[in-house]
Amino acid sequence: MSIFGQVIKATVGLCANGLDYVITKSAHGIVNKYGENEFVQTASEIGSSTVRVTESTVKTLANVVDGGIDAGVGYLAKDEVKVNNGLERSKIAGKELGVGVEKGLVYTFKAGAKTTTSAVHAGKYYIKGDKILACQELEKTKVHAKNFGKIVVVGLLAFGPTDNGYKDKID
């Protein structure tokens, strides 16, 4: 790995650790001063998760770029081994990035499906007249929805909103 890649990865790691520490300590400070609060806990979890997802993504992208730099240097130096090693590192990192995105999407879809399924079950219980089971399932739905919301928020904070072609106007 080039000095560029080492510096980027070390810097990102230090920044992520620092941000995670600040987020965690801030949440603890708020809890100590004002008492337990589910909102503070959720915000802390979202912040820490976002930092870690971003750290992982930037480190993987650094591997892609670093491999490209090594391949370019090898090409200029007419060093076929360095070219091949650089291209291989970029290829592996690119695959890791693709697999990570794929796993993230699958995880998000599963969480959404779990939430929807639970809500449908709660509705079925309610329609059949079993209000106790409906309320119990609705409580599960709330837990699933909260988890799903966290996943979506972390994804948006880490990667940004997607441009789906619509130009929404916020007035």
Secondary structure as the mmCIF struct_conf table of DSSP 4:
data_model
#
loop_
_struct_conf.conf_type_id
_struct_conf.id
_struct_conf.beg_label_comp_id
_struct_conf.beg_label_asym_id
_struct_conf.beg_label_seq_id
_struct_conf.end_label_comp_id
_struct_conf.end_label_asym_id
_struct_conf.end_label_seq_id
HELX_RH_AL_P HELX_RH_AL_P1 ILE A 3 TYR A 34
HELX_RH_AL_P HELX_RH_AL_P2 GLU A 38 LEU A 76
TURN_TY1_P TURN_TY1_P1 ALA A 77 LYS A 78
HELX_RH_AL_P HELX_RH_AL_P3 GLU A 80 ILE A 127
TURN_TY1_P TURN_TY1_P2 LYS A 128 GLY A 129
HELX_RH_AL_P HELX_RH_AL_P4 LYS A 131 PHE A 159
BEND BEND1 GLY A 165 GLY A 165
#
